[in-house]
Amino acid sequence: MSKQTEANKKWQEQNRERARYLRNRSTARNFVKKQATEEDIVELQNLLNDRKKEL
């Protein structure tokens, strides 16, 4: 294993919540960019509007 890989693994272990957040954000962005249908986008827009009101 390279030193960079070891450092990444150590960081992820020490920052589990942040790593999970970044992984989930990346998954959501990739879904929207590459797979989402028009119906999905409408639903996501509604969810985002609701979330925005909560914040």
NUTI-936264 format. One line per field, with one value per residue: residue number from 1; residue in three letters; y, z, x of N, C-alpha, C in turn. Coordinates in steps of 0.05 Angstrom, whole numbers, plus 32768, in hexadecimal, padded with zeros to 4 digits. Layout:
% NUTI-936264
seq = [NUM:...];
type = [ala:...];
n_c2 = [Y:...];
n_c3 = [Z:...];
n_c1 = [X:...];
ca_c2 = [Y:...];
ca_c3 = [Z:...];
ca_c1 = [X:...];
c_c2 = [Y:...];
c_c3 = [Z:...];
c_c1 = [X:...];
% end
This chain:
% NUTI-936264
seq = [1:2:3:4:5:6:7:8:9:10:11:12:13:14:15:16:17:18:19:20:21:22:23:24:25:26:27:28:29:30:31:32:33:34:35:36:37:38:39:40:41:42:43:44:45:46:47:48:49:50:51:52:53:54:55];
type = [met:ser:lys:gln:thr:glu:ala:asn:lys:lys:trp:gln:glu:gln:asn:arg:glu:arg:ala:arg:tyr:leu:arg:asn:arg:ser:thr:ala:arg:asn:phe:val:lys:lys:gln:ala:thr:glu:glu:asp:ile:val:glu:leu:gln:asn:leu:leu:asn:asp:arg:lys:lys:glu:leu];
n_c2 = [7FE8:802C:8068:8094:807C:8063:8090:80A8:8081:8083:80B8:80B4:8090:80AE:80D8:80C9:80DA:8108:80F2:80CF:80F5:810F:80E5:80D7:8107:8109:80DC:80EC:8118:8101:80DE:8103:811E:80F5:80CC:80D9:80DF:810A:8109:80F9:8125:814E:813A:813C:8172:8185:816C:8186:81BB:81B6:81A7:81D4:81FA:81E7:81F2];
n_c3 = [8000:7FEF:800B:8007:8002:8033:8054:8043:8054:808B:8096:8087:80AE:80DC:80D2:80CC:80C7:80A6:8079:8069:805E:8031:800D:8006:7FF0:7FC0:7FA7:7FA0:7F7E:7F51:7F42:7F34:7F09:7EE4:7EE1:7EF1:7EE2:7EC2:7EE2:7F13:7F1D:7F26:7F54:7F77:7F77:7F94:7FC5:7FD2:7FD6:8003:802A:802B:8041:8074:8087];
n_c1 = [8011:800B:8029:8008:7FD5:7FD1:7FD2:7FA2:7F7D:7F85:7F74:7F3E:7F2C:7F32:7F10:7ED9:7EA2:7EA6:7EBE:7E94:7E6C:7E84:7E88:7E52:7E3F:7E5B:7E46:7E10:7E16:7E2D:7E03:7DDA:7DF4:7DFE:7DD6:7DA2:7D5E:7D2D:7D00:7D17:7D36:7D10:7CF8:7D24:7D2F:7D02:7D0C:7D3B:7D2A:7D08:7D2D:7D4E:7D2B:7D29:7D5B];
ca_c2 = [8000:8045:807A:80A5:806B:8060:80AA:80AB:806F:808E:80D0:80AB:8084:80C4:80EB:80B8:80EA:811A:80E0:80C6:810C:8114:80CE:80DA:811E:8101:80C9:80FB:8129:80EF:80D5:8119:8124:80DF:80B8:80E3:80E5:8123:8104:80F9:8141:815C:8131:8146:818F:8188:8165:819B:81D2:81B1:81A8:81F0:8207:81DD:81FF];
ca_c3 = [8000:7FEE:8022:8003:8007:8050:805F:803D:8065:80A6:8097:8087:80C8:80F0:80CB:80C0:80BF:808F:8062:8061:8051:8017:7FFC:7FFF:7FDE:7FA6:7F9B:7F98:7F67:7F39:7F3A:7F26:7EF0:7ED1:7EE0:7EF9:7ECE:7EC7:7EF9:7F2A:7F22:7F32:7F70:7F86:7F7B:7FAA:7FDE:7FD8:7FE0:801E:803B:802C:8054:808F:8090];
ca_c1 = [8000:801B:8027:7FF0:7FBE:7FD1:7FCA:7F85:7F6E:7F87:7F63:7F22:7F26:7F31:7EFC:7EC4:7E8A:7EAD:7EC2:7E7A:7E5F:7E90:7E81:7E35:7E3C:7E65:7E32:7DF9:7E1D:7E30:7DE8:7DCD:7E01:7E00:7DC1:7D88:7D4A:7D1F:7CEF:7D29:7D3F:7CF9:7CF6:7D3B:7D2A:7CEF:7D1A:7D4F:7D1B:7CFF:7D44:7D56:7D19:7D30:7D74];
c_c2 = [8019:8056:808C:8095:8067:8079:80AF:809A:8079:80A6:80C7:809F:8099:80D8:80DD:80C8:80FB:8109:80D6:80DC:8110:80FD:80D0:80F1:8117:80EE:80D9:810C:8117:80E5:80EB:811E:810E:80CD:80C3:80E8:8100:8120:8105:8115:8151:8154:813C:8164:8194:8181:817A:81B4:81CE:81B2:81C4:81FF:8200:81EB:821C];
c_c3 = [8000:8007:8020:800A:8026:805E:805B:8050:8082:80A9:8098:80A1:80DD:80EA:80BE:80B7:80A7:8076:8057:8053:8035:8003:7FF3:7FEC:7FC2:7F98:7F91:7F7F:7F4E:7F2F:7F2A:7F0B:7EDB:7ECD:7EE4:7EE0:7ED4:7EE0:7F13:7F32:7F2F:7F4F:7F81:7F8B:7F92:7FC4:7FE6:7FE3:7FFC:8032:8040:8040:8070:809A:8094];
c_c1 = [8012:8017:800E:7FD7:7FBB:7FC8:7FAC:7F74:7F6E:7F74:7F45:7F1A:7F23:7F1B:7EE4:7EAC:7E8F:7EB0:7EA7:7E6B:7E6A:7E89:7E64:7E31:7E45:7E51:7E1A:7DFF:7E1F:7E15:7DDA:7DD9:7DFE:7DE8:7DA5:7D76:7D3D:7D0D:7CFF:7D30:7D28:7CF6:7D0C:7D39:7D17:7CFC:7D2D:7D40:7D11:7D16:7D4E:7D45:7D20:7D49:7D6F];
% end
